[in-house]
């Protein structure tokens, strides 16, 4: 087996095949090994193409869905009596963790703050024990100093 990797440009057909395999639940590392692609080359290709990067993000979300399908199968195996509950608990914990990381909008334990445009957001809160007035800052984009 040839274990060398290539730093050559990656064809769109190869990207599509990798995205499909990732969406089906395969790891990116196994796909890159299969196609003999260096991780740096793969990520460089994502950085240089917004549409490709978005397709990869969707594939990772679908990878989370695939992990959830496996979680469902683990539960079904326990109900069928083909898997011991203690072993199923370990597998379920790993799969739940994977789901939460791969598709956090759906499977994360805590809701995510979604500001929409992915721009950096700075939130500063200063607490005063006795505020003299309340100000509406919902439309402001500038820091507001609250006086005591």
C-alpha positions, 0 to 999 in steps of 0.5 A: 500500500502506498502511504505517500500523499500528494501536494498536487491540486485536487480536482473538483471531482475528488472534492465531491467524492470526499464530501460524499464520504464525509457526509456518509460518516467517514472521517476526513482523515480516512478520506484523505488517506484513501485519495492520498491527499495532504491535509494542508492541500485539502484545507488550502483548497477550501480556503480558496473557494467559498462555495467548496468550503460551504459544501464541506461544512454541509458534509460535516453536518451530515456526518453528525446526522450519520453519527445520530443514525448510529446512535439510534442503531445502538439503542435499537440493538439494546432493545433487541437484546443484541448489545449489553446496556453497559457497552451501549452506554459507552458507545452512545456517549461517544456518538452523542459527543460526536453529534454535538461537535459535528452538528452543534445547531441540532445536537449541542447540549447548550444552544449556540449564540447565532449572530447571523453573519459570523462577524466578531462580536464584542459584548461588554457588561458593566454591572452597577448595584444601583443603576440610575437609568436604563438605556436602550442599546439594542440598535447601538454599535458603539460601547456605552459607558454607564455612569453610577 
